[in-house]
Amino acid sequence: MRLPPLSLSCLLLLSPIVPGQSREAAPAPAVTAAPIATLALAPYRRSVAVNVEANGTKGLFAFDTAGGHTVVSPEFAKAAGCTPWGSLGGFTMTGKHLAMPRCDALRFTVDGNALVAPVAGVMQVAPLIAKDAEPMAGLLALDVFAGKTITMDFAGGKLYVESPESAAQRIAGARELPIRLSHEAQGLALAVNLEVPTEKGIARFELDSGNGGTLLVSKAYASLFGLDPAAEGPHAGSIALAPGLVARGYVIVGDLNIDGNLGMPFLKDWIVTVDLAAGRMWLQPTRATPPPNMGVPPPLPAK
């Protein structure tokens, strides 16, 4: 889900499951060095969330790697002592404009670990996730980890803020893949885009834990991946991301202002380590079994 840059999850949750990604068989190495912090990623709908607290007020934040910047409800902002002011604006990946007040230096904890969102948006998050989503305190994006190295094991339910020693052990034997960090919303946002070679040049697919159940490809790039630009609705497909690495699932080809998007059907199978200072990323297969709903979209509505 992209939030200034924002993306509405109603587009992302319309597809039945197709099993399997192309994965490398080598097990993840043991990590004995201590990370700086360990955050629990709790199963939430078809993705994950974190339990947060500010000044004694607890809440649940969806964890959205493509959210750009952290967003909080007006109620949680008040509890955190963060006064909304001004405005943040952006566009969903389908081109819809969204605007919201901002709240600077939002301080809160996750599992006792102190985090700061430099500039958070203030709005109700649940309507962006799904019509039937319960109220939430907010959405946690990658901006709170800027300049750090983090590892996300979605199926294993852990996010590690790495120390230099734990990062070195974590990526031993992992596969490095090229990425580009994006900083929209006047540089306030932070997201990760996998650089995917095509016969025409590099296409960039954002990593999106807020996308619970599909793979998205812009119509402008569909034919480069053997997909029909005129296809309507989700359909079974695959996307070759790199030699030996293929994302498989239900694909939506649409009018997007990004090249593509890799949601939880891909991410749940991998341990993802990202150096958010140097702009580097490594993948290795997770040892964990994903929770039952993770990456599994709801049935398509009856025609």
C-alpha positions as CSV (number, residue, x, y, z in Angstrom):
1,M,0.0,0.0,0.0
2,R,1.4,3.4,-0.9
3,L,0.4,6.3,1.4
4,P,1.6,9.6,0.0
5,P,2.6,7.8,-2.1
6,L,-0.7,6.0,-1.2
7,S,-2.5,3.0,-2.6
8,L,-5.9,1.8,-1.7
9,S,-6.0,-1.8,-0.5
10,C,-9.5,-2.4,-2.0
11,L,-7.6,-2.8,-5.3
12,L,-5.1,-5.1,-3.8
13,L,-7.5,-7.6,-2.1
14,L,-9.4,-9.0,-5.1
15,S,-7.8,-12.4,-6.0
16,P,-7.8,-16.1,-5.1
17,I,-4.5,-17.7,-4.2
18,V,-2.1,-19.4,-6.5
19,P,0.6,-21.2,-4.6
20,G,4.3,-20.9,-4.8
21,Q,7.2,-18.6,-5.7
22,S,10.5,-19.7,-7.2
23,R,12.8,-20.0,-4.2
24,E,16.3,-20.9,-3.5
25,A,16.7,-24.0,-1.3
26,A,19.6,-22.9,0.9
27,P,18.5,-22.5,4.6
28,A,18.9,-19.1,6.3
29,P,22.1,-19.0,8.4
30,A,22.0,-18.9,12.2
31,V,22.4,-15.4,13.6
32,T,24.1,-15.3,17.0
33,A,25.0,-11.6,17.1
34,A,22.4,-9.4,18.9
35,P,20.3,-7.0,16.7
36,I,19.7,-3.5,18.0
37,A,16.0,-4.3,18.4
38,T,13.4,-7.0,17.7
39,L,9.8,-6.1,16.8
40,A,7.0,-8.7,16.7
41,L,5.0,-8.7,13.4
42,A,1.6,-10.0,14.4
43,P,-0.7,-11.6,11.8
44,Y,-3.3,-9.0,10.6
45,R,-5.8,-9.9,7.9
46,R,-3.6,-11.1,5.0
47,S,-0.5,-9.2,6.2
48,V,1.1,-8.1,9.5
49,A,0.8,-5.4,12.1
50,V,2.6,-4.1,15.2
51,N,1.4,-3.3,18.7
52,V,2.3,0.3,19.6
53,E,2.1,2.4,22.7
54,A,2.4,6.2,23.4
55,N,2.0,7.7,26.8
56,G,0.2,4.6,28.1
57,T,-2.2,4.5,25.1
58,K,-1.9,1.2,23.2
59,G,-3.0,0.6,19.6
60,L,-2.4,-1.5,16.5
61,F,-0.5,-0.2,13.4
62,A,-0.6,-2.0,10.1
63,F,2.9,-2.5,8.9
64,D,3.2,-1.3,5.3
65,T,6.5,-1.3,3.5
66,A,5.1,0.8,0.7
67,G,3.3,3.3,3.0
68,G,6.0,5.9,2.4
69,H,5.5,7.6,5.7
70,T,3.8,6.6,9.0
71,V,0.1,7.6,9.4
72,V,-1.8,7.8,12.7
73,S,-5.4,8.3,13.7
74,P,-6.3,11.7,15.2
75,E,-7.0,9.9,18.5
76,F,-3.5,8.3,18.7
77,A,-1.8,11.5,17.7
78,K,-3.6,13.2,20.6
79,A,-2.5,10.5,23.0
80,A,1.0,10.8,21.8
81,G,1.0,14.6,22.4
82,C,1.6,15.3,18.7
83,T,-0.4,18.2,17.4
84,P,-1.7,18.0,13.8
85,W,-0.9,21.0,11.6
86,G,-0.3,21.8,7.9
87,S,-0.9,19.3,5.2
88,L,0.7,16.2,3.5
89,G,-0.5,15.4,0.0
90,G,0.1,12.5,-2.4
91,F,-1.5,10.2,-4.9
92,T,-2.4,6.6,-4.8
93,M,-0.8,4.3,-7.3
94,T,-4.0,4.5,-9.3
95,G,-3.8,8.3,-9.4
96,K,-6.3,9.3,-6.7
97,H,-5.2,12.4,-4.7
98,L,-5.2,12.2,-0.9
99,A,-4.4,14.9,1.6
100,M,-4.1,14.9,5.4
101,P,-2.8,17.0,8.3
102,R,0.7,16.3,9.4
103,C,2.1,15.6,12.9
104,D,5.9,16.1,13.5
105,A,8.2,14.0,15.6
106,L,5.6,11.4,16.6
107,R,7.1,9.3,19.4
108,F,5.9,5.8,20.3
109,T,7.2,2.4,21.2
110,V,6.8,-1.1,19.6
111,D,7.5,-3.9,22.1
112,G,9.4,-1.4,24.3
113,N,11.5,-0.2,21.4
114,A,11.4,3.6,21.0
115,L,10.6,4.8,17.4
116,V,10.1,8.3,16.0
117,A,8.2,9.1,12.8
118,P,9.7,12.4,11.6
119,V,6.6,13.6,9.9
120,A,3.4,11.4,10.2
121,G,0.2,11.8,8.4
122,V,-3.0,12.1,10.5
123,M,-6.1,10.3,9.3
124,Q,-8.2,7.2,9.9
125,V,-6.3,4.3,8.3
126,A,-8.9,1.5,8.4
127,P,-10.9,2.8,5.4
128,L,-7.8,2.6,3.3
129,I,-7.3,-1.1,4.2
130,A,-10.8,-2.5,3.6
131,K,-14.4,-1.5,4.0
132,D,-14.8,-4.0,6.8
133,A,-11.5,-3.3,8.5
134,E,-11.7,-2.6,12.2
135,P,-10.5,0.8,13.5
136,M,-6.8,1.0,13.8
137,A,-4.4,3.4,15.5
138,G,-2.3,3.9,12.4
139,L,0.1,2.5,9.8
140,L,3.8,2.0,10.3
141,A,6.0,2.7,7.3
142,L,9.7,2.5,6.6
143,D,10.4,6.1,7.4
144,V,10.9,5.2,11.1
145,F,13.8,3.0,10.1
146,A,15.6,5.5,7.7
147,G,19.3,5.1,7.8
148,K,19.2,1.7,9.4
149,T,19.5,-1.9,8.3
150,I,16.4,-4.0,9.0
151,T,15.4,-7.6,8.3
152,M,11.7,-8.6,7.8
153,D,10.6,-12.2,8.2
154,F,6.9,-11.9,7.6
155,A,6.1,-15.5,8.0
156,G,8.3,-15.8,11.1
157,G,6.7,-12.7,12.6
158,K,9.8,-10.7,13.3
159,L,11.4,-7.4,12.3
160,Y,15.0,-7.0,13.3
161,V,16.8,-3.6,13.5
162,E,20.2,-4.9,12.8
163,S,23.5,-4.2,14.4
164,P,26.6,-4.3,12.1
165,E,27.4,-7.7,13.5
166,S,23.9,-9.2,13.2
167,A,23.5,-7.7,9.7
168,A,26.7,-9.4,8.5
169,Q,25.6,-12.8,9.8
170,R,22.0,-12.3,8.5
171,I,23.1,-11.8,4.9
172,A,25.7,-14.5,4.8
173,G,24.7,-16.7,1.9
174,A,21.7,-14.5,1.0
175,R,21.2,-13.3,-2.5
176,E,21.7,-9.6,-3.1
177,L,19.3,-8.0,-5.6
178,P,19.4,-4.4,-6.9
179,I,17.0,-1.9,-5.5
180,R,16.2,1.8,-5.6
181,L,15.0,3.7,-2.6
182,S,12.2,6.2,-3.3
183,H,11.6,9.4,-1.3
184,E,8.3,11.0,-2.3
185,A,6.2,13.5,-0.4
186,Q,9.1,16.1,-0.7
187,G,11.6,13.5,0.5
188,L,9.7,12.6,3.7
189,A,8.6,9.1,2.4
190,L,10.7,6.0,2.2
191,A,10.0,2.9,0.1
192,V,11.9,0.1,-1.5
193,N,11.7,-0.8,-5.2
194,L,13.2,-4.0,-6.7
195,E,15.0,-3.2,-10.0
196,V,13.8,-5.8,-12.6
197,P,15.6,-6.1,-15.9
198,T,13.6,-6.2,-19.1
199,E,14.5,-6.2,-22.8
200,K,13.7,-2.5,-22.8
201,G,15.4,-1.4,-19.6
202,I,14.8,-1.5,-15.8
203,A,11.3,-1.8,-14.4
204,R,10.9,-1.1,-10.7
205,F,8.5,-3.1,-8.5
206,E,7.8,-1.7,-5.0
207,L,7.8,-4.1,-2.1
208,D,4.4,-3.8,-0.5
209,S,3.4,-5.6,2.7
210,G,0.2,-3.6,2.6
211,N,-0.9,-5.5,-0.5
212,G,-2.4,-8.6,1.0
213,G,-3.0,-10.7,-2.0
214,T,-1.9,-9.8,-5.5
215,L,1.0,-8.9,-7.9
216,L,0.4,-5.6,-9.8
217,V,1.8,-4.6,-13.1
218,S,1.3,-1.3,-15.0
219,K,-0.3,-1.7,-18.4
220,A,2.7,0.1,-19.9
221,Y,5.0,-2.8,-18.8
222,A,2.7,-5.8,-19.0
223,S,3.8,-7.1,-22.4
224,L,7.5,-7.1,-21.2
225,F,6.4,-9.8,-18.7
226,G,4.3,-11.8,-21.1
227,L,1.1,-10.3,-19.7
228,D,-1.8,-9.0,-21.7
229,P,-2.1,-5.2,-21.3
230,A,-5.9,-5.4,-22.1
231,A,-6.6,-8.1,-19.5
232,E,-9.3,-7.2,-17.0
233,G,-9.4,-8.3,-13.4
234,P,-7.0,-10.6,-11.6
235,H,-5.7,-13.7,-13.4
236,A,-3.1,-16.3,-12.7
237,G,0.4,-15.2,-13.9
238,S,4.0,-15.0,-13.1
239,I,6.6,-12.3,-13.2
240,A,10.3,-13.0,-13.8
241,L,12.2,-10.8,-11.4
242,A,15.7,-12.0,-11.8
243,P,17.5,-15.2,-13.1
244,G,16.0,-18.0,-11.0
245,L,13.5,-15.7,-9.2
246,V,9.9,-15.7,-10.3
247,A,6.9,-14.3,-8.5
248,R,3.7,-16.3,-9.1
249,G,0.2,-15.5,-8.1
250,Y,-2.8,-13.6,-9.3
251,V,-1.8,-10.6,-11.3
252,I,-3.7,-7.4,-11.8
253,V,-2.7,-5.3,-14.9
254,G,-3.9,-1.8,-14.4
255,D,-3.4,1.9,-15.0
256,L,-0.8,2.6,-12.4
257,N,1.6,5.5,-11.8
258,I,4.3,2.9,-10.8
259,D,5.8,0.1,-12.8
260,G,4.7,-2.7,-10.5
261,N,4.1,-3.9,-7.0
262,L,5.0,-7.1,-5.1
263,G,2.6,-7.9,-2.3
264,M,2.4,-10.5,0.4
265,P,2.0,-13.5,-2.0
266,F,5.7,-12.9,-2.8
267,L,7.0,-11.4,0.5
268,K,5.7,-14.1,2.8
269,D,8.1,-16.6,1.4
270,W,11.3,-14.5,2.0
271,I,13.5,-13.1,4.7
272,V,14.2,-9.6,3.4
273,T,17.2,-7.6,4.6
274,V,17.4,-4.0,3.5
275,D,20.1,-1.5,4.2
276,L,18.1,1.8,4.2
277,A,21.3,3.9,4.2
278,A,23.2,2.3,1.4
279,G,20.2,1.2,-0.7
280,R,21.0,-2.6,-0.8
281,M,18.8,-5.6,-0.3
282,W,19.2,-9.3,0.2
283,L,16.7,-12.2,0.0
284,Q,16.8,-15.7,1.5
285,P,13.9,-18.2,1.9
286,T,12.2,-18.1,5.2
287,R,12.2,-21.2,7.4
288,A,8.8,-20.3,8.9
289,T,5.4,-21.5,7.7
290,P,3.2,-18.4,7.0
291,P,0.1,-18.0,9.1
292,P,-3.0,-19.4,7.3
293,N,-4.3,-16.1,5.9
294,M,-1.0,-14.4,5.0
295,G,-0.9,-13.6,1.3
296,V,-4.2,-15.3,0.7
297,P,-6.7,-12.9,-0.8
298,P,-10.5,-13.3,-0.4
299,P,-12.5,-15.1,-3.1
300,L,-13.5,-13.0,-6.1
301,P,-17.0,-11.5,-6.0
302,A,-19.6,-13.5,-8.0
303,K,-20.1,-12.2,-11.5
